[in-house]
Amino acid sequence: MMDQWDKAIRSAKASLAVEGLHLTPEEESLIKERLQGKISEEEFHKRALNLIHSHKLS
């Protein structure tokens, strides 16, 4: 199952790269936690918004 998640992450990162975007290690970790069912969708959204706000402040 891990290979499937890693493949999905690599595919998403490649798609983002085409657009000149990238995932930070924190974003990638958050996505993996959600894909693995370690956090709820609600927690994912909460933490994603926190990451967005923290990047805007830096």
FIBATOR-647000 format. One record per atom (N, C-alpha, C, O): residue number from 1; atom name; x, y negated, z. Coordinates in Angstrom, 1 decimal, always signed. Example, Ala and Ser with C-alpha at 12.3 -4.5 7.8 and 13.67 -1.06 7.14 Angstrom:
BEGIN
- 1,N,+13.2,+5.7,+7.8 $
- 1,CA,+12.3,+4.5,+7.8 $
- 1,C,+13.2,+3.3,+7.8 $
- 1,O,+14.2,+3.3,+8.5 $
- 2,N,+12.8,+2.2,+7.1 $
- 2,CA,+13.7,+1.1,+7.1 $
- 2,C,+12.9,+0.0,+7.9 $
- 2,O,+13.4,-1.1,+8.0 $
// end
This chain:
BEGIN
- 1,N,+0.8,+1.2,+0.0 $
- 1,CA,+0.0,+0.0,+0.0 $
- 1,C,+0.9,-1.3,+0.0 $
- 1,O,+0.5,-2.3,-0.6 $
- 2,N,+2.0,-1.2,+0.7 $
- 2,CA,+2.9,-2.3,+0.7 $
- 2,C,+3.4,-2.7,-0.6 $
- 2,O,+3.5,-3.9,-0.9 $
- 3,N,+3.6,-1.8,-1.5 $
- 3,CA,+4.1,-2.1,-2.8 $
- 3,C,+3.0,-2.9,-3.6 $
- 3,O,+3.3,-3.8,-4.4 $
- 4,N,+1.8,-2.5,-3.4 $
- 4,CA,+0.7,-3.2,-4.0 $
- 4,C,+0.6,-4.7,-3.6 $
- 4,O,+0.4,-5.6,-4.4 $
- 5,N,+0.8,-4.9,-2.3 $
- 5,CA,+0.8,-6.3,-1.7 $
- 5,C,+2.0,-7.1,-2.3 $
- 5,O,+1.8,-8.2,-2.7 $
- 6,N,+3.1,-6.4,-2.3 $
- 6,CA,+4.3,-7.1,-2.8 $
- 6,C,+4.2,-7.4,-4.3 $
- 6,O,+4.6,-8.5,-4.7 $
- 7,N,+3.6,-6.5,-5.0 $
- 7,CA,+3.4,-6.8,-6.4 $
- 7,C,+2.4,-7.9,-6.6 $
- 7,O,+2.6,-8.8,-7.5 $
- 8,N,+1.4,-8.0,-5.8 $
- 8,CA,+0.4,-9.1,-5.9 $
- 8,C,+1.1,-10.4,-5.6 $
- 8,O,+0.8,-11.4,-6.2 $
- 9,N,+1.9,-10.5,-4.5 $
- 9,CA,+2.6,-11.7,-4.2 $
- 9,C,+3.6,-12.1,-5.3 $
- 9,O,+3.7,-13.3,-5.6 $
- 10,N,+4.3,-11.1,-5.8 $
- 10,CA,+5.3,-11.5,-6.9 $
- 10,C,+4.5,-12.0,-8.1 $
- 10,O,+5.0,-13.0,-8.8 $
- 11,N,+3.4,-11.5,-8.4 $
- 11,CA,+2.6,-11.9,-9.6 $
- 11,C,+2.1,-13.4,-9.3 $
- 11,O,+2.2,-14.2,-10.2 $
- 12,N,+1.6,-13.6,-8.1 $
- 12,CA,+1.1,-14.9,-7.8 $
- 12,C,+2.3,-16.0,-7.8 $
- 12,O,+2.1,-17.1,-8.3 $
- 13,N,+3.4,-15.6,-7.3 $
- 13,CA,+4.6,-16.5,-7.3 $
- 13,C,+5.0,-16.8,-8.7 $
- 13,O,+5.4,-17.9,-9.0 $
- 14,N,+5.0,-15.8,-9.6 $
- 14,CA,+5.3,-16.0,-11.0 $
- 14,C,+4.4,-17.0,-11.7 $
- 14,O,+4.8,-17.9,-12.4 $
- 15,N,+3.1,-16.8,-11.4 $
- 15,CA,+2.1,-17.7,-12.0 $
- 15,C,+2.3,-19.1,-11.5 $
- 15,O,+2.1,-20.1,-12.2 $
- 16,N,+2.6,-19.3,-10.2 $
- 16,CA,+2.8,-20.6,-9.6 $
- 16,C,+4.1,-21.2,-10.3 $
- 16,O,+4.1,-22.4,-10.6 $
- 17,N,+5.1,-20.4,-10.5 $
- 17,CA,+6.4,-20.9,-11.1 $
- 17,C,+6.1,-21.5,-12.4 $
- 17,O,+6.8,-22.5,-12.8 $
- 18,N,+5.3,-20.9,-13.2 $
- 18,CA,+4.9,-21.3,-14.6 $
- 18,C,+4.4,-22.8,-14.5 $
- 18,O,+4.6,-23.6,-15.4 $
- 19,N,+3.7,-23.1,-13.4 $
- 19,CA,+3.1,-24.4,-13.2 $
- 19,C,+4.1,-25.3,-12.4 $
- 19,O,+3.7,-26.5,-12.1 $
- 20,N,+5.3,-24.8,-12.1 $
- 20,CA,+6.3,-25.7,-11.4 $
- 20,C,+6.0,-25.7,-9.9 $
- 20,O,+6.5,-26.6,-9.2 $
- 21,N,+5.3,-24.7,-9.4 $
- 21,CA,+5.0,-24.7,-8.0 $
- 21,C,+5.7,-23.5,-7.3 $
- 21,O,+6.1,-22.6,-8.1 $
- 22,N,+5.7,-23.5,-6.0 $
- 22,CA,+6.3,-22.3,-5.3 $
- 22,C,+5.6,-22.1,-4.0 $
- 22,O,+4.9,-23.0,-3.5 $
- 23,N,+5.8,-21.0,-3.4 $
- 23,CA,+5.4,-20.7,-2.1 $
- 23,C,+6.5,-20.8,-1.1 $
- 23,O,+7.6,-20.4,-1.4 $
- 24,N,+6.3,-21.5,+0.0 $
- 24,CA,+7.3,-21.5,+1.1 $
- 24,C,+7.3,-20.2,+1.8 $
- 24,O,+6.3,-19.4,+1.7 $
- 25,N,+8.3,-19.8,+2.5 $
- 25,CA,+8.3,-18.6,+3.3 $
- 25,C,+7.1,-18.5,+4.3 $
- 25,O,+6.5,-17.4,+4.5 $
- 26,N,+6.7,-19.6,+4.8 $
- 26,CA,+5.6,-19.7,+5.7 $
- 26,C,+4.3,-19.3,+5.0 $
- 26,O,+3.4,-18.6,+5.5 $
- 27,N,+4.1,-19.9,+3.8 $
- 27,CA,+2.9,-19.6,+3.0 $
- 27,C,+2.8,-18.1,+2.6 $
- 27,O,+1.8,-17.5,+2.7 $
- 28,N,+4.0,-17.6,+2.2 $
- 28,CA,+4.0,-16.2,+1.8 $
- 28,C,+3.7,-15.3,+2.9 $
- 28,O,+3.0,-14.3,+2.8 $
- 29,N,+4.2,-15.6,+4.1 $
- 29,CA,+4.0,-14.8,+5.3 $
- 29,C,+2.5,-14.8,+5.6 $
- 29,O,+1.9,-13.8,+6.0 $
- 30,N,+1.9,-16.0,+5.6 $
- 30,CA,+0.5,-16.2,+5.9 $
- 30,C,-0.4,-15.3,+4.9 $
- 30,O,-1.3,-14.7,+5.3 $
- 31,N,-0.1,-15.4,+3.6 $
- 31,CA,-0.8,-14.6,+2.6 $
- 31,C,-0.7,-13.1,+2.9 $
- 31,O,-1.6,-12.4,+2.8 $
- 32,N,+0.6,-12.7,+3.2 $
- 32,CA,+0.8,-11.3,+3.5 $
- 32,C,-0.1,-10.8,+4.7 $
- 32,O,-0.6,-9.7,+4.7 $
- 33,N,-0.1,-11.7,+5.8 $
- 33,CA,-0.9,-11.3,+6.9 $
- 33,C,-2.3,-11.1,+6.6 $
- 33,O,-3.0,-10.2,+7.1 $
- 34,N,-2.9,-12.0,+5.7 $
- 34,CA,-4.3,-11.9,+5.3 $
- 34,C,-4.5,-10.6,+4.5 $
- 34,O,-5.5,-9.9,+4.7 $
- 35,N,-3.6,-10.4,+3.5 $
- 35,CA,-3.8,-9.2,+2.7 $
- 35,C,-3.7,-7.9,+3.5 $
- 35,O,-4.3,-6.9,+3.1 $
- 36,N,-2.9,-7.9,+4.5 $
- 36,CA,-2.7,-6.7,+5.4 $
- 36,C,-3.8,-6.6,+6.4 $
- 36,O,-3.9,-5.6,+7.2 $
- 37,N,-4.7,-7.6,+6.5 $
- 37,CA,-5.8,-7.5,+7.4 $
- 37,C,-5.4,-7.9,+8.8 $
- 37,O,-6.2,-7.6,+9.8 $
- 38,N,-4.3,-8.5,+9.0 $
- 38,CA,-3.8,-8.8,+10.3 $
- 38,C,-4.5,-10.1,+10.9 $
- 38,O,-4.5,-10.2,+12.1 $
- 39,N,-5.0,-10.9,+10.0 $
- 39,CA,-5.8,-12.1,+10.4 $
- 39,C,-7.1,-12.2,+9.6 $
- 39,O,-7.2,-11.6,+8.5 $
- 40,N,-8.1,-12.8,+10.2 $
- 40,CA,-9.4,-13.0,+9.6 $
- 40,C,-9.3,-14.1,+8.5 $
- 40,O,-8.3,-14.8,+8.4 $
- 41,N,-10.3,-14.1,+7.6 $
- 41,CA,-10.4,-15.1,+6.6 $
- 41,C,-10.5,-16.5,+7.3 $
- 41,O,-9.8,-17.4,+6.8 $
- 42,N,-11.2,-16.6,+8.3 $
- 42,CA,-11.3,-17.9,+9.1 $
- 42,C,-10.0,-18.3,+9.6 $
- 42,O,-9.6,-19.5,+9.5 $
- 43,N,-9.2,-17.4,+10.2 $
- 43,CA,-7.9,-17.7,+10.7 $
- 43,C,-6.9,-18.1,+9.6 $
- 43,O,-6.1,-19.0,+9.7 $
- 44,N,-7.1,-17.4,+8.4 $
- 44,CA,-6.2,-17.7,+7.3 $
- 44,C,-6.5,-19.2,+6.8 $
- 44,O,-5.5,-19.9,+6.6 $
- 45,N,-7.8,-19.5,+6.7 $
- 45,CA,-8.1,-20.9,+6.3 $
- 45,C,-7.6,-21.9,+7.3 $
- 45,O,-7.0,-23.0,+6.9 $
- 46,N,-7.7,-21.7,+8.5 $
- 46,CA,-7.3,-22.6,+9.6 $
- 46,C,-5.8,-22.8,+9.5 $
- 46,O,-5.3,-23.9,+9.5 $
- 47,N,-5.0,-21.7,+9.4 $
- 47,CA,-3.6,-21.8,+9.3 $
- 47,C,-3.1,-22.4,+8.0 $
- 47,O,-2.1,-23.1,+8.0 $
- 48,N,-3.8,-22.1,+6.9 $
- 48,CA,-3.5,-22.7,+5.6 $
- 48,C,-3.6,-24.2,+5.7 $
- 48,O,-2.8,-25.0,+5.2 $
- 49,N,-4.7,-24.7,+6.3 $
- 49,CA,-4.9,-26.1,+6.4 $
- 49,C,-3.8,-26.8,+7.3 $
- 49,O,-3.4,-27.9,+7.0 $
- 50,N,-3.4,-26.1,+8.4 $
- 50,CA,-2.4,-26.6,+9.2 $
- 50,C,-1.1,-26.7,+8.4 $
- 50,O,-0.3,-27.7,+8.6 $
- 51,N,-0.8,-25.7,+7.6 $
- 51,CA,+0.4,-25.8,+6.8 $
- 51,C,+0.4,-27.0,+5.8 $
- 51,O,+1.4,-27.7,+5.7 $
- 52,N,-0.8,-27.2,+5.2 $
- 52,CA,-0.9,-28.3,+4.3 $
- 52,C,-0.7,-29.6,+5.0 $
- 52,O,+0.1,-30.5,+4.5 $
- 53,N,-1.3,-29.8,+6.1 $
- 53,CA,-1.1,-31.0,+6.9 $
- 53,C,+0.3,-31.2,+7.4 $
- 53,O,+0.8,-32.3,+7.4 $
- 54,N,+1.0,-30.1,+7.8 $
- 54,CA,+2.3,-30.3,+8.2 $
- 54,C,+3.3,-30.6,+7.1 $
- 54,O,+4.3,-31.4,+7.3 $
- 55,N,+3.0,-30.2,+5.9 $
- 55,CA,+3.8,-30.5,+4.7 $
- 55,C,+3.6,-32.0,+4.3 $
- 55,O,+4.5,-32.6,+3.9 $
- 56,N,+2.4,-32.5,+4.5 $
- 56,CA,+2.1,-33.9,+4.2 $
- 56,C,+2.8,-34.8,+5.1 $
- 56,O,+3.2,-36.0,+4.8 $
- 57,N,+3.0,-34.4,+6.4 $
- 57,CA,+3.7,-35.2,+7.4 $
- 57,C,+5.2,-35.2,+7.2 $
- 57,O,+5.8,-36.1,+7.8 $
- 58,N,+5.7,-34.2,+6.6 $
- 58,CA,+7.2,-34.2,+6.5 $
- 58,C,+7.7,-34.9,+5.3 $
- 58,O,+9.0,-34.9,+5.1 $
// end
